[in-house]
Amino acid sequence: MFLAIRELKHAKTRYMLICLIMVLIAWLVLFVSGLAKGLSSDNASSIQNMNTDYLVLDQNSDHRLNRSALTADKLAEVNALLGNADTGENTDVAPLGVQMSSVTKVGSPKKIDAAFFAVEAEGFLAPKVTEGQMIDDATADEVVADSSFQSEGLKLGDVIEDQASGRQFTIIGFTEGQSFSHAPVIHMNFAAWQTVAGGSNSAIKGTGQVVPFNAITLKASGSTADFIGEQVSGVEVIGKSEALKGIPGYKEEQGSLLMMIAFLFIIAAFVLAVFFYVITIQKMNQFGVLKAIGAKTGFLARSMLAQVLSLSVVSLAIGIALTYGVSSVLPDSMPFELNFSLVGGSSLLFLAVAVAGSLLSLYRVAKVDAIEAIGRAA
């Protein structure tokens, strides 16, 4: 460590330039990672935060909620199957309706994209209300909206109109972290769902005209989910991760961003490897002299690793500070999200890449011949 610090002090400009390159790489990696996380949440936070384990969809839906259509008869069949079967566990079942639409504030021509989610107001799918109050299962003209609607000028008590059905609803509460397919979610009960999707109030009870919903959600173990998939015809049971991939554009969007991040790490490894290798080559005579006076290869390797890690940690700290600084001034409309696990994971991977990039230099130091190096120096 002593040797590493002495060299850093001796060649300040050289190592400051290397540190600057590492800061820019760390900053870019963290920023793209935050963007990927933000886009993921903006596209699917309603499913990610949903209090369920599995979703039962139409078997021809290709894992897509918006393509699935189930009726009350299928819900009754699942409930009856679980009631008659001895699964040895408590399983919660609830229907879920999903519909993309656009809404306007009454009196305003501005249209806002939205996703309607129909849930049982007192069921386990009901979102946590952060402002106002939760809807009940009786009133058909009240909804709870995601807080991002507030940036569009909506507030508690405002009346919005669904552009597809012409129905009007009063916002009585706001939630957070509820978006679907890059549109904020509006939660309603099934009495309101009937007025949006059409028909009578019989979709859940199964009498009279039936308006389909999109999925049956399960809070159950994997064995119970498999049992339902095997026993109930015409359905498929998928986990939340599969449901996320079924959201239009989600898999492609995240795949592109993850590929960018992977290439950034690969580029970082090559760049750092070249920098440290060139510096090592320039110091081969000094390494030869040190070996000639008794310095062990392990001592030189530890000094070089200490140098690499010191530069990496300082660069990473500056990169993290820059990323948080930029994120604080980004507009609310830009999906960007950083959390401890994301920053921690990216930081550890960056340090690993920096150490990996220095391995070529360590190999070169281990192979240096003291007599040959001194001869070149002479």
N, C-alpha and C positions, 0 to 999 in steps of 0.2 A: 504493500500500500504506500510505503514511503517513496519508493521509486516512481510509482504512478503519479503521486501528487507533485513530486519534483519536476517530472516531465511536463505535466499539465501547466505548471507555473512557468516553465521555461519557454514553451511554445504556445503562448496564449492565443495568438491569432489563428494558428492552424486548427486548434481544437475548438475555438469559438465558431469557426466556419463549419466544422463537422457537427457541432452541437446545433447550429442553425438548421442544417439539413435534417437532422433527426427531429427537431422541433416541428418542422413543416410536415414531415412524414407522419409523426404522431398526431398532430392536429388534423391532418386530412383523414387519417384512419378513424379517429374518434368522431369527427364530424359526419363522415359517411355512415358510420355505425349508428350514430344518433338519428340520422335521417332515415335509415332503414327501420329502426325501432319505431320512430314516429309514424312512418307510412304504414307499418304493420298495425299499430294501434288505431290509426285513422281509418284503416280499412276493415278492421275486425275486432275492435275492443269490446263490442257488445257480446261477441261469442267468447272471447278470451276471458271476460269477467263474468260470464254467465254461470250461475250456480247449478251446474249439471255435469254429469259424467259422460253420458251418451245421448245420441239423437237417433230416433227412428224415422227414416225417410222412405218415400216411395222407391222401390227397387230400380226404377227406370230414371231416377233423378240424376244419376252420375255424381252423387255426393253433393249436389247443389240444392241449398234450401229453397231458392226461388223457383226451381223446377219441380219440387215435390208437392204433392197434393194428397192429403189424407182426410178421411171423414170421421165423424163421431163413431161410426160402427167399428172402425179400426181401433180407436181409442178404447172403446168398450171391450173389444176382444183382448187387448193387451191387459186391461185391468182385470178381466175375468181370468185370464191365464195366470196372472200373478196371484190372484186371490185363491185359486185352486191348487197352485203349485206350492210345495214346501221348499222354498229357497233358503230358509234359515236366516233371512235378513229382512230388514225393513227397506222397501223400495218405494221411492217417491216417483210419481208419474204426473206429467202436466203437458197440455198441448201448447203449441207455439205457432202463431201466425206471423208471417213476414211478407211485407209488400212495399215495393219502392214507389215513391210518388213525389210530388212537389206540393208545397203549401204556400199560401200568402197570408200575410196579416190582413184582417178585414179592414178595408179602407186604403190598402196599399197595393199597387200593381206588381211589386217586386216578388218574384218567385224564388223559393228556397227549396233545394233538394232535401228530401227527408226519407226515412225508412220507418214504416209503421211496424211495431212489434206488439202483437196481441198476447197478453199473459193473464193468468188469474191474479187478481189484485192482491189476494192474501196467500198466494202460492209461493213456492221457493224460487220462482223465476223473477219475482217482483224486484226491481232495482232499488238500491238505497237512495232515498231522497235527500238531497243536500240543502234544498231550499223549498219552502212551501210545504205541501202535504201530498200523501199518496192517494191515488184514486181508489175507489171502491168498486165492487162488482155489480152495482145496481145502476149507477148513473152512466148514460151512454154518450154524454157530451163533454166529458172532462178527460184530460190527458196529462201525462208527465213527459217533459221534453229534456233533451240533453242540454247542458249549460252552454254549449257552443251557439245555440240559438240566440243567446243574449248578445253576442257580438253582431247579430243581424238586427238588433233593436227590439227584440221581443222580451217581455217581462211577465211576471205573474199577473194573471187576470186578463191577459190579451187573448183575443179570439182569432184563431187561425182557420183557414178554409182549405180543405183538400181539393186539389185541382181536378182529380179524376172523378170523384163522386159528388163534389159540391157540398159535402157535409162540413159543418163548422164545429170546432171544439175549443174549449177554454183551457188554457194552460194553468194548472193549479200547483205545479211543482217542477223542480229541475233536478236532474241527476248529473253525474260526471262519468266520463270514460265510457260513453255509450255511442258508438258509431258503427255503421255497417256499409261496406262498399263505398267508403269515402263520403257517406251521408250521415248526418246526425240522426239519432233514433228518437222516435216518439212512441212512448209506451201507452197502450190503451187496454181496456178490458174487452172481453168478448162481446159484450153488449154493443160497444162502439165498433168492434170489428165487423159485426153484421152489417152495420150501416155503411162501412167502407167497402167491404167485399160483396155486399148484396145479400138479400134473403132475410129470414126471420131470426129470432133469438134462439134457434134450435140446433146450432152447429155442434154444441158440446153435449147436449142431452140426447141428440139423435132422434128427434121426432119431427115430423113435418119436413119442410124443405131444408136441406143441409148445405151450408156453405163450408167448403173445405178449408182446413188450415194447413200449415206446411210441415210440421214435425211434431213428434211426441218426444219429450225430453225425459230422461231417466237419471235418477240418482241411485246407482246400483253398482254392484261388482261386475267384473268382466264376465264371470260365468253366467250371471243372470242376463246380461246383455246378449251373450251368445245363445242362451236358451230362448229368448224372445225372437232372435233372428231366425232360429231353426223352426220354431213352432208357429210363428205368424207368417202367413203367406203374403207375397206381394210387397214385402218391406226389406230394407237393409238397415242394420244397426251400425253406426259409425261413432268414433270418438270425436272429441272436440278438435283435435289436430287435423283429422280428415275433413271435418266440416270447414275448418279454416282454409284448407287447400281448395275446397269447392267454391269459395267466394270468387266471382269473376275477376281475373287479373291478379289475385293475391299471390299465387305460386310463381307466376311469371315476374311480377314486380319484385318479390323478395329474392328470387333466384338471380335476377340481374344485379341487384345491390350486393348480395353476398358474393357473387363472382367478382365484382369490383373490389370489395374488401379483401378477398383472397389474393387478387393480383397486387393490391397495394402492399400486402405483407410480403409477397414474393419479391416485388420490386425493392422493398425496403431491405430484405435480406441481401440481395445482390449489390445494392448501392453501398450498404455498410460493409459488406465483405470486401469490395473493391477499395474503399477508403482505408480501412484498417490494413489491408494487404500492402497497399502502396506505402503507407507510413512505416510498416514493418520492414519492407525492403530497404527503405531509406536508412533504417537504423540497424542494419545487419552487422556493420562493423562494431557498433557499440555493444550489441549483444555478444559478439565474439569476444570482445575485451572482457566483458562481465563474466563470460564462461571461463575465460583463461585465468581469471583471478579467483575462481572458485564458486561462482554463482551457479546454483543448480537450475536445471530446466524447469522444475516445479516452481521455484521462486520467480523466474521470469514469466511463467504462464500465469501465476497468481497476480503478478503486477499488471499484466496486460488485461486480464479479466476484471480486475479492480478498476482499471482505467475505462474499459468498455461499459461496465455497470454504472460507474459514476456519471459518465456522459449520458447514458441512457436514462437514468433516474432523473437527472436534472432536466433533460430534454422532455421527458414524459410529464414531469410536474408543470413545466411551462406550457406544454401542449394541452394538458387538462385545463389549466387556468384560462388559456385562450378559448378553448371550446366552450366552457361555461360562460365566459365573457360574451362571446358571439351569440350563444343561445339566449342570453338575457335581453338582447336587442332585436331578436328575430320577431317578425309579426306573428300574432296568434294564429293567423291563417296557415302558416307554414308548419307542417307536421314534423316536429323534432322532439325527441325524448331521450333523456339520459337518466340512468339510474345507477346505483352502486354496483350491481352485478355486471352491467354492461361495461362500465368504466374499468372495474376491476379485472374482468376477463380480457378486455382488449389490452390493458396495461401489461398483464402477465404474458400475453402472447407477444406483445411488442418486445418485452425484455428477452423472451426466449429467442425471437428472431434476431435481436442484436447479438446475443451470445453465439447463436448459430453462425452468424455472419463473420464472427471473429475466429472461428475454428480453423479456417485456412491459414490465418496468420499464426495461430498457435502451433500448427503443424510445421510451418516454416521456421519458427523459432526453435522448435525441438530438434530440427535437422541441421541447424547451423553448426558449422565446424569452426572452432575457435582459432586454430592455426591459419586456416584459409582466410577467415575474416580479418585477422590481424595483418596477414600478408597483404590483403587488398588495401587495408588502412595505411600501411606503410608505403 
